[in-house]
Amino acid sequence: MKRSRRQFWPALCVLALLFVAAPAAADDNDDEPDLPTVDEINEHLDRLYRAESSQATITMTIVTERRGERVLEMEAWTKGEDDALFVIRSPAREAGTATLRTEDGLWNYAPRADRLVRVPTGMLSDQWMGSHLTNDDLVQETGYREDYEVELEWGEHDGDRVLVASMTPYERAPVVYTRVVYILDAEHWTPIQAEFFDGDRKMRTISFEDVREVDGRQVPHRMTVQPEDEPNERTTMQYSELQFDVDIDDSIFTRRGLRRIAR
């Protein structure tokens, strides 16, 4: 079965907040508004974050104990649910390094060797570009719609009312995390934070900030990935430019097109 993906972060399909139809938690507090249904949330996010295509300029800042701070400037293009191209523009020593994603898989391009290498399934858990994102985050092999059940409830985050979506995998679902918790703005249902667990242990937190309007949509422009076992490390993605539904030639999502764009 082909897994569904949503361009939740249009130029980097890191998250696929695809809810399955599950009953919402009961609301016993008469002072709280009625909970939306999972289908209502899904439909709203579908309108808000899906685009036929996108183009973006991104600054990725990676902080690790081993290498200190690295800053990569990159361009990104997406089209449909499968095609994506990410090209590093600076620093000069890494310029032209690229990642191509199509429905057939994921490839990395090394410009100095002019070599395009397919990323095997066994390397999907490896870090992407030395960041705290993985290759699997890009291809999104985990399909939330097929693998997780969702319950909704009202909660509180930094003193504000929020909508909490708790996702637990179905039995035998081929997933990495045993629980995923999303925190959404109560009014606009914009993502604020996502927490990923293995058993009772939190593995990483993703924070969404710098919400700006793009084509009438409230879209976070900064995403920070924080590994729980390395509190001094993080990866931040900052969008300086982001456009939806732009005209993109299909040819850039080919090997020849990748080489042309990367050079």
ZADO-1210 file (C-alpha; in nm, 4 decimals, padded with zeros to 6 digits):
<atoms>
<atom x="00.0000" y="00.0000" z="00.0000" code="MET" pos="1"/>
<atom x="00.1316" y="00.3411" z="-00.0911" code="LYS" pos="2"/>
<atom x="00.1549" y="00.5541" z="00.2203" code="ARG" pos="3"/>
<atom x="-00.0045" y="00.8954" z="00.2340" code="SER" pos="4"/>
<atom x="00.2085" y="01.2026" z="00.2957" code="ARG" pos="5"/>
<atom x="00.1203" y="01.5623" z="00.3682" code="ARG" pos="6"/>
<atom x="00.3483" y="01.8558" z="00.2984" code="GLN" pos="7"/>
<atom x="00.3185" y="01.9633" z="00.6588" code="PHE" pos="8"/>
<atom x="00.6437" y="02.1554" z="00.6293" code="TRP" pos="9"/>
<atom x="00.6182" y="02.2148" z="00.2565" code="PRO" pos="10"/>
<atom x="00.9872" y="02.2125" z="00.1669" code="ALA" pos="11"/>
<atom x="01.0806" y="01.9445" z="00.4164" code="LEU" pos="12"/>
<atom x="00.8222" y="01.6706" z="00.4660" code="CYS" pos="13"/>
<atom x="00.9329" y="01.5992" z="00.8198" code="VAL" pos="14"/>
<atom x="00.5896" y="01.5452" z="00.9680" code="LEU" pos="15"/>
<atom x="00.2777" y="01.3800" z="00.8351" code="ALA" pos="16"/>
<atom x="00.0022" y="01.4755" z="01.0759" code="LEU" pos="17"/>
<atom x="-00.2506" y="01.2428" z="00.9167" code="LEU" pos="18"/>
<atom x="-00.5076" y="01.1494" z="01.1760" code="PHE" pos="19"/>
<atom x="-00.7092" y="00.8323" z="01.1609" code="VAL" pos="20"/>
<atom x="-01.0778" y="00.8522" z="01.2433" code="ALA" pos="21"/>
<atom x="-01.0882" y="00.7803" z="01.6162" code="ALA" pos="22"/>
<atom x="-01.3298" y="00.8913" z="01.8877" code="PRO" pos="23"/>
<atom x="-01.2390" y="01.2138" z="02.0634" code="ALA" pos="24"/>
<atom x="-01.1948" y="01.2066" z="02.4376" code="ALA" pos="25"/>
<atom x="-01.5014" y="01.2907" z="02.6408" code="ALA" pos="26"/>
<atom x="-01.5347" y="01.6518" z="02.7567" code="ASP" pos="27"/>
<atom x="-01.6581" y="01.6691" z="03.1137" code="ASP" pos="28"/>
<atom x="-01.5887" y="02.0401" z="03.1651" code="ASN" pos="29"/>
<atom x="-01.8871" y="02.2577" z="03.0728" code="ASP" pos="30"/>
<atom x="-01.6610" y="02.5644" z="03.0646" code="ASP" pos="31"/>
<atom x="-01.4512" y="02.4238" z="02.7820" code="GLU" pos="32"/>
<atom x="-01.5579" y="02.4406" z="02.4178" code="PRO" pos="33"/>
<atom x="-01.6541" y="02.1210" z="02.2437" code="ASP" pos="34"/>
<atom x="-01.3645" y="01.9224" z="02.1111" code="LEU" pos="35"/>
<atom x="-01.3324" y="01.9112" z="01.7343" code="PRO" pos="36"/>
<atom x="-01.3421" y="01.5698" z="01.5753" code="THR" pos="37"/>
<atom x="-01.0340" y="01.4057" z="01.4325" code="VAL" pos="38"/>
<atom x="-01.1860" y="01.4367" z="01.0855" code="ASP" pos="39"/>
<atom x="-01.2338" y="01.8124" z="01.1338" code="GLU" pos="40"/>
<atom x="-00.8705" y="01.8556" z="01.2384" code="ILE" pos="41"/>
<atom x="-00.7537" y="01.6450" z="00.9462" code="ASN" pos="42"/>
<atom x="-00.9621" y="01.8412" z="00.6960" code="GLU" pos="43"/>
<atom x="-00.8399" y="02.1732" z="00.8365" code="HIS" pos="44"/>
<atom x="-00.4732" y="02.0742" z="00.8200" code="LEU" pos="45"/>
<atom x="-00.5247" y="01.9329" z="00.4743" code="ASP" pos="46"/>
<atom x="-00.6464" y="02.2737" z="00.3528" code="ARG" pos="47"/>
<atom x="-00.3820" y="02.4595" z="00.5506" code="LEU" pos="48"/>
<atom x="-00.0685" y="02.2691" z="00.4620" code="TYR" pos="49"/>
<atom x="-00.1274" y="02.0820" z="00.1391" code="ARG" pos="50"/>
<atom x="00.0021" y="02.2478" z="-00.1758" code="ALA" pos="51"/>
<atom x="00.0475" y="02.1275" z="-00.5298" code="GLU" pos="52"/>
<atom x="00.4037" y="02.2550" z="-00.5104" code="SER" pos="53"/>
<atom x="00.6333" y="02.4686" z="-00.2979" code="SER" pos="54"/>
<atom x="00.9631" y="02.6514" z="-00.3225" code="GLN" pos="55"/>
<atom x="01.1699" y="02.7687" z="-00.0270" code="ALA" pos="56"/>
<atom x="01.4982" y="02.9106" z="00.0926" code="THR" pos="57"/>
<atom x="01.6066" y="02.7615" z="00.4235" code="ILE" pos="58"/>
<atom x="01.8821" y="02.8147" z="00.6783" code="THR" pos="59"/>
<atom x="01.9603" y="02.4975" z="00.8708" code="MET" pos="60"/>
<atom x="02.1680" y="02.5463" z="01.1869" code="THR" pos="61"/>
<atom x="02.3109" y="02.2279" z="01.3360" code="ILE" pos="62"/>
<atom x="02.4676" y="02.2284" z="01.6821" code="VAL" pos="63"/>
<atom x="02.6506" y="01.9145" z="01.7974" code="THR" pos="64"/>
<atom x="02.9087" y="01.8407" z="02.0627" code="GLU" pos="65"/>
<atom x="03.1444" y="01.6912" z="01.8065" code="ARG" pos="66"/>
<atom x="03.1374" y="01.9522" z="01.5303" code="ARG" pos="67"/>
<atom x="03.0144" y="02.2623" z="01.7063" code="GLY" pos="68"/>
<atom x="02.7824" y="02.4823" z="01.5008" code="GLU" pos="69"/>
<atom x="02.7302" y="02.4400" z="01.1266" code="ARG" pos="70"/>
<atom x="02.5087" y="02.6658" z="00.9180" code="VAL" pos="71"/>
<atom x="02.3807" y="02.5453" z="00.5812" code="LEU" pos="72"/>
<atom x="02.1928" y="02.7626" z="00.3339" code="GLU" pos="73"/>
<atom x="01.9754" y="02.5614" z="00.0999" code="MET" pos="74"/>
<atom x="01.7001" y="02.5773" z="-00.1567" code="GLU" pos="75"/>
<atom x="01.4149" y="02.3307" z="-00.1704" code="ALA" pos="76"/>
<atom x="01.1416" y="02.2395" z="-00.4152" code="TRP" pos="77"/>
<atom x="00.8491" y="01.9997" z="-00.3741" code="THR" pos="78"/>
<atom x="00.5744" y="01.8871" z="-00.6087" code="LYS" pos="79"/>
<atom x="00.2833" y="01.6586" z="-00.5329" code="GLY" pos="80"/>
<atom x="00.3232" y="01.4079" z="-00.2513" code="GLU" pos="81"/>
<atom x="00.6423" y="01.2367" z="-00.3629" code="ASP" pos="82"/>
<atom x="00.8852" y="01.4705" z="-00.5387" code="ASP" pos="83"/>
<atom x="01.1297" y="01.6855" z="-00.3423" code="ALA" pos="84"/>
<atom x="01.4741" y="01.8298" z="-00.4084" code="LEU" pos="85"/>
<atom x="01.7053" y="01.9913" z="-00.1504" code="PHE" pos="86"/>
<atom x="02.0277" y="02.1634" z="-00.2626" code="VAL" pos="87"/>
<atom x="02.2919" y="02.3173" z="-00.0352" code="ILE" pos="88"/>
<atom x="02.4143" y="02.6564" z="-00.1616" code="ARG" pos="89"/>
<atom x="02.6610" y="02.7428" z="00.1150" code="SER" pos="90"/>
<atom x="02.9132" y="02.7058" z="00.2674" code="PRO" pos="91"/>
<atom x="03.1236" y="02.6767" z="-00.0482" code="ALA" pos="92"/>
<atom x="03.2797" y="02.3427" z="00.0498" code="ARG" pos="93"/>
<atom x="02.9352" y="02.1810" z="00.0601" code="GLU" pos="94"/>
<atom x="02.7656" y="02.3772" z="-00.2189" code="ALA" pos="95"/>
<atom x="02.5902" y="02.1545" z="-00.4690" code="GLY" pos="96"/>
<atom x="02.5382" y="01.8668" z="-00.2280" code="THR" pos="97"/>
<atom x="02.1793" y="01.7576" z="-00.2841" code="ALA" pos="98"/>
<atom x="01.9093" y="01.5125" z="-00.1852" code="THR" pos="99"/>
<atom x="01.6419" y="01.3979" z="-00.4296" code="LEU" pos="100"/>
<atom x="01.3231" y="01.2231" z="-00.3248" code="ARG" pos="101"/>
<atom x="01.0804" y="01.0609" z="-00.5671" code="THR" pos="102"/>
<atom x="00.8206" y="00.7883" z="-00.5380" code="GLU" pos="103"/>
<atom x="01.1010" y="00.5416" z="-00.6139" code="ASP" pos="104"/>
<atom x="01.3187" y="00.6374" z="-00.3191" code="GLY" pos="105"/>
<atom x="01.5847" y="00.8748" z="-00.1894" code="LEU" pos="106"/>
<atom x="01.9174" y="00.9724" z="-00.3484" code="TRP" pos="107"/>
<atom x="02.2141" y="01.1780" z="-00.2286" code="ASN" pos="108"/>
<atom x="02.4307" y="01.3704" z="-00.4755" code="TYR" pos="109"/>
<atom x="02.8015" y="01.4511" z="-00.4243" code="ALA" pos="110"/>
<atom x="02.8962" y="01.7276" z="-00.6714" code="PRO" pos="111"/>
<atom x="03.2752" y="01.6894" z="-00.6558" code="ARG" pos="112"/>
<atom x="03.2543" y="01.3252" z="-00.7580" code="ALA" pos="113"/>
<atom x="02.9450" y="01.3910" z="-00.9703" code="ASP" pos="114"/>
<atom x="02.7979" y="01.0849" z="-00.8023" code="ARG" pos="115"/>
<atom x="02.4347" y="01.0085" z="-00.7247" code="LEU" pos="116"/>
<atom x="02.3852" y="00.7328" z="-00.4684" code="VAL" pos="117"/>
<atom x="02.0576" y="00.5760" z="-00.3656" code="ARG" pos="118"/>
<atom x="01.9933" y="00.5641" z="00.0103" code="VAL" pos="119"/>
<atom x="01.9180" y="00.2009" z="00.1017" code="PRO" pos="120"/>
<atom x="01.6435" y="00.1100" z="00.3435" code="THR" pos="121"/>
<atom x="01.8999" y="00.0150" z="00.6057" code="GLY" pos="122"/>
<atom x="02.0278" y="00.3741" z="00.6150" code="MET" pos="123"/>
<atom x="01.6923" y="00.5490" z="00.6596" code="LEU" pos="124"/>
<atom x="01.7616" y="00.5957" z="01.0306" code="SER" pos="125"/>
<atom x="02.0922" y="00.7732" z="00.9545" code="ASP" pos="126"/>
<atom x="02.1242" y="01.1479" z="01.0056" code="GLN" pos="127"/>
<atom x="02.0446" y="01.3718" z="00.7114" code="TRP" pos="128"/>
<atom x="02.3192" y="01.6234" z="00.6282" code="MET" pos="129"/>
<atom x="02.4654" y="01.5622" z="00.9757" code="GLY" pos="130"/>
<atom x="02.1542" y="01.7074" z="01.1395" code="SER" pos="131"/>
<atom x="01.9126" y="01.5661" z="01.3973" code="HIS" pos="132"/>
<atom x="01.6727" y="01.4801" z="01.1178" code="LEU" pos="133"/>
<atom x="01.6909" y="01.1372" z="00.9573" code="THR" pos="134"/>
<atom x="01.6561" y="01.0092" z="00.6041" code="ASN" pos="135"/>
<atom x="01.3296" y="00.8501" z="00.7179" code="ASP" pos="136"/>
<atom x="01.1994" y="01.1963" z="00.8101" code="ASP" pos="137"/>
<atom x="01.2365" y="01.2865" z="00.4431" code="LEU" pos="138"/>
<atom x="01.0818" y="00.9786" z="00.2874" code="VAL" pos="139"/>
<atom x="00.8282" y="00.9458" z="00.5720" code="GLN" pos="140"/>
<atom x="00.8181" y="00.5681" z="00.5602" code="GLU" pos="141"/>
<atom x="00.5973" y="00.5758" z="00.8679" code="THR" pos="142"/>
<atom x="00.2405" y="00.6440" z="00.7587" code="GLY" pos="143"/>
<atom x="00.0501" y="00.7929" z="01.0513" code="TYR" pos="144"/>
<atom x="-00.2852" y="00.7291" z="00.8880" code="ARG" pos="145"/>
<atom x="-00.2237" y="00.3560" z="00.8668" code="GLU" pos="146"/>
<atom x="-00.0208" y="00.3048" z="01.1830" code="ASP" pos="147"/>
<atom x="-00.1585" y="00.5280" z="01.4606" code="TYR" pos="148"/>
<atom x="-00.4820" y="00.5850" z="01.6480" code="GLU" pos="149"/>
<atom x="-00.5446" y="00.9388" z="01.7734" code="VAL" pos="150"/>
<atom x="-00.7250" y="01.0799" z="02.0762" code="GLU" pos="151"/>
<atom x="-00.7920" y="01.4512" z="02.1255" code="LEU" pos="152"/>
<atom x="-00.8243" y="01.6494" z="02.4470" code="GLU" pos="153"/>
<atom x="-00.7882" y="02.0038" z="02.5710" code="TRP" pos="154"/>
<atom x="-00.4654" y="02.0839" z="02.7552" code="GLY" pos="155"/>
<atom x="-00.2439" y="02.3723" z="02.8653" code="GLU" pos="156"/>
<atom x="00.0907" y="02.4838" z="02.7251" code="HIS" pos="157"/>
<atom x="00.2781" y="02.7872" z="02.8609" code="ASP" pos="158"/>
<atom x="-00.0438" y="02.9043" z="03.0265" code="GLY" pos="159"/>
<atom x="-00.2549" y="02.8837" z="02.7100" code="ASP" pos="160"/>
<atom x="-00.5299" y="02.6416" z="02.6186" code="ARG" pos="161"/>
<atom x="-00.4127" y="02.3981" z="02.3504" code="VAL" pos="162"/>
<atom x="-00.5426" y="02.0985" z="02.1633" code="LEU" pos="163"/>
<atom x="-00.3471" y="01.7802" z="02.2398" code="VAL" pos="164"/>
<atom x="-00.3419" y="01.4924" z="01.9931" code="ALA" pos="165"/>
<atom x="-00.2037" y="01.1705" z="02.1442" code="SER" pos="166"/>
<atom x="-00.1078" y="00.9095" z="01.8864" code="MET" pos="167"/>
<atom x="-00.0523" y="00.5447" z="01.9757" code="THR" pos="168"/>
<atom x="00.0438" y="00.2804" z="01.7201" code="PRO" pos="169"/>
<atom x="-00.1746" y="-00.0117" z="01.6341" code="TYR" pos="170"/>
<atom x="-00.0470" y="-00.3527" z="01.7348" code="GLU" pos="171"/>
<atom x="00.2349" y="-00.4717" z="01.5065" code="ARG" pos="172"/>
<atom x="00.2527" y="-00.1363" z="01.3285" code="ALA" pos="173"/>
<atom x="00.6047" y="-00.0926" z="01.1813" code="PRO" pos="174"/>
<atom x="00.6862" y="00.2291" z="01.3672" code="VAL" pos="175"/>
<atom x="00.9875" y="00.3717" z="01.5490" code="VAL" pos="176"/>
<atom x="00.7984" y="00.5521" z="01.8251" code="TYR" pos="177"/>
<atom x="00.5546" y="00.3985" z="02.0706" code="THR" pos="178"/>
<atom x="00.3746" y="00.7310" z="02.1217" code="ARG" pos="179"/>
<atom x="00.3668" y="01.0692" z="01.9505" code="VAL" pos="180"/>
<atom x="00.2033" y="01.3741" z="02.1105" code="VAL" pos="181"/>
<atom x="00.1201" y="01.6855" z="01.9094" code="TYR" pos="182"/>
<atom x="00.0266" y="02.0174" z="02.0696" code="ILE" pos="183"/>
<atom x="-00.1832" y="02.2477" z="01.8497" code="LEU" pos="184"/>
<atom x="-00.2958" y="02.6061" z="01.8944" code="ASP" pos="185"/>
<atom x="-00.6536" y="02.5947" z="02.0231" code="ALA" pos="186"/>
<atom x="-00.7825" y="02.8653" z="01.7894" code="GLU" pos="187"/>
<atom x="-00.6092" y="02.8038" z="01.4580" code="HIS" pos="188"/>
<atom x="-00.4968" y="02.4412" z="01.5127" code="TRP" pos="189"/>
<atom x="-00.1441" y="02.5424" z="01.4154" code="THR" pos="190"/>
<atom x="00.1268" y="02.3034" z="01.5420" code="PRO" pos="191"/>
<atom x="00.3236" y="02.4241" z="01.8433" code="ILE" pos="192"/>
<atom x="00.5169" y="02.1181" z="01.9516" code="GLN" pos="193"/>
<atom x="00.5569" y="01.7464" z="01.8879" code="ALA" pos="194"/>
<atom x="00.7011" y="01.4920" z="02.1308" code="GLU" pos="195"/>
<atom x="00.8223" y="01.1454" z="02.0316" code="PHE" pos="196"/>
<atom x="00.8448" y="00.8593" z="02.2843" code="PHE" pos="197"/>
<atom x="00.9946" y="00.5128" z="02.3076" code="ASP" pos="198"/>
<atom x="00.8035" y="00.3582" z="02.5940" code="GLY" pos="199"/>
<atom x="00.8085" y="00.6114" z="02.8770" code="ASP" pos="200"/>
<atom x="01.1258" y="00.7737" z="02.7476" code="ARG" pos="201"/>
<atom x="01.0961" y="01.0915" z="02.5429" code="LYS" pos="202"/>
<atom x="01.3344" y="01.0690" z="02.2469" code="MET" pos="203"/>
<atom x="01.3014" y="01.4097" z="02.0822" code="ARG" pos="204"/>
<atom x="01.0930" y="01.7249" z="02.0771" code="THR" pos="205"/>
<atom x="01.0130" y="01.9354" z="01.7700" code="ILE" pos="206"/>
<atom x="00.9054" y="02.2950" z="01.8303" code="SER" pos="207"/>
<atom x="00.7252" y="02.5105" z="01.5721" code="PHE" pos="208"/>
<atom x="00.7628" y="02.8881" z="01.5946" code="GLU" pos="209"/>
<atom x="00.7673" y="03.2119" z="01.3938" code="ASP" pos="210"/>
<atom x="00.4165" y="03.1696" z="01.2545" code="VAL" pos="211"/>
<atom x="00.3567" y="03.3857" z="00.9463" code="ARG" pos="212"/>
<atom x="00.0764" y="03.4150" z="00.6956" code="GLU" pos="213"/>
<atom x="00.1440" y="03.2644" z="00.3535" code="VAL" pos="214"/>
<atom x="-00.1390" y="03.2793" z="00.1013" code="ASP" pos="215"/>
<atom x="-00.3890" y="03.3173" z="00.3843" code="GLY" pos="216"/>
<atom x="-00.2405" y="03.0278" z="00.5839" code="ARG" pos="217"/>
<atom x="-00.0805" y="03.0502" z="00.9282" code="GLN" pos="218"/>
<atom x="00.2440" y="02.8597" z="00.8731" code="VAL" pos="219"/>
<atom x="00.5360" y="02.8127" z="01.1172" code="PRO" pos="220"/>
<atom x="00.8622" y="02.9305" z="00.9600" code="HIS" pos="221"/>
<atom x="01.0997" y="02.7903" z="01.2207" code="ARG" pos="222"/>
<atom x="01.1278" y="02.4298" z="01.3365" code="MET" pos="223"/>
<atom x="01.3714" y="02.3131" z="01.6057" code="THR" pos="224"/>
<atom x="01.4531" y="01.9470" z="01.6658" code="VAL" pos="225"/>
<atom x="01.5822" y="01.8797" z="02.0174" code="GLN" pos="226"/>
<atom x="01.7170" y="01.5300" z="02.1030" code="PRO" pos="227"/>
<atom x="01.6416" y="01.4506" z="02.4651" code="GLU" pos="228"/>
<atom x="01.9653" y="01.2602" z="02.5276" code="ASP" pos="229"/>
<atom x="02.1783" y="01.5511" z="02.4017" code="GLU" pos="230"/>
<atom x="02.0391" y="01.8654" z="02.5684" code="PRO" pos="231"/>
<atom x="02.3169" y="02.0837" z="02.4245" code="ASN" pos="232"/>
<atom x="02.2488" y="01.9765" z="02.0676" code="GLU" pos="233"/>
<atom x="01.9764" y="02.0834" z="01.8245" code="ARG" pos="234"/>
<atom x="01.8869" y="02.1400" z="01.4624" code="THR" pos="235"/>
<atom x="01.6916" y="02.4498" z="01.3581" code="THR" pos="236"/>
<atom x="01.5255" y="02.5010" z="01.0203" code="MET" pos="237"/>
<atom x="01.4443" y="02.8660" z="00.9452" code="GLN" pos="238"/>
<atom x="01.2481" y="02.9529" z="00.6321" code="TYR" pos="239"/>
<atom x="01.3425" y="03.2922" z="00.4865" code="SER" pos="240"/>
<atom x="01.1305" y="03.2412" z="00.1743" code="GLU" pos="241"/>
<atom x="00.8326" y="03.0113" z="00.1266" code="LEU" pos="242"/>
<atom x="00.5894" y="02.9980" z="-00.1630" code="GLN" pos="243"/>
<atom x="00.3009" y="02.7636" z="-00.2326" code="PHE" pos="244"/>
<atom x="00.1623" y="02.6473" z="-00.5674" code="ASP" pos="245"/>
<atom x="00.4502" y="02.7775" z="-00.7770" code="VAL" pos="246"/>
<atom x="00.5243" y="02.6606" z="-01.1311" code="ASP" pos="247"/>
<atom x="00.7937" y="02.3926" z="-01.1065" code="ILE" pos="248"/>
<atom x="00.9249" y="02.1920" z="-01.4010" code="ASP" pos="249"/>
<atom x="00.8936" y="01.8168" z="-01.3407" code="ASP" pos="250"/>
<atom x="01.2374" y="01.7656" z="-01.4925" code="SER" pos="251"/>
<atom x="01.4189" y="01.8962" z="-01.1830" code="ILE" pos="252"/>
<atom x="01.3112" y="01.5811" z="-00.9990" code="PHE" pos="253"/>
<atom x="01.5227" y="01.3650" z="-01.2288" code="THR" pos="254"/>
<atom x="01.8917" y="01.2767" z="-01.2158" code="ARG" pos="255"/>
<atom x="01.9714" y="01.5112" z="-01.5036" code="ARG" pos="256"/>
<atom x="01.7575" y="01.7872" z="-01.3565" code="GLY" pos="257"/>
<atom x="01.9202" y="01.7471" z="-01.0161" code="LEU" pos="258"/>
<atom x="02.2673" y="01.7912" z="-01.1654" code="ARG" pos="259"/>
<atom x="02.1550" y="02.1012" z="-01.3552" code="ARG" pos="260"/>
<atom x="02.0032" y="02.2649" z="-01.0463" code="ILE" pos="261"/>
<atom x="02.2872" y="02.1650" z="-00.8126" code="ALA" pos="262"/>
<atom x="02.5644" y="02.3162" z="-01.0255" code="ARG" pos="263"/>
</atoms>
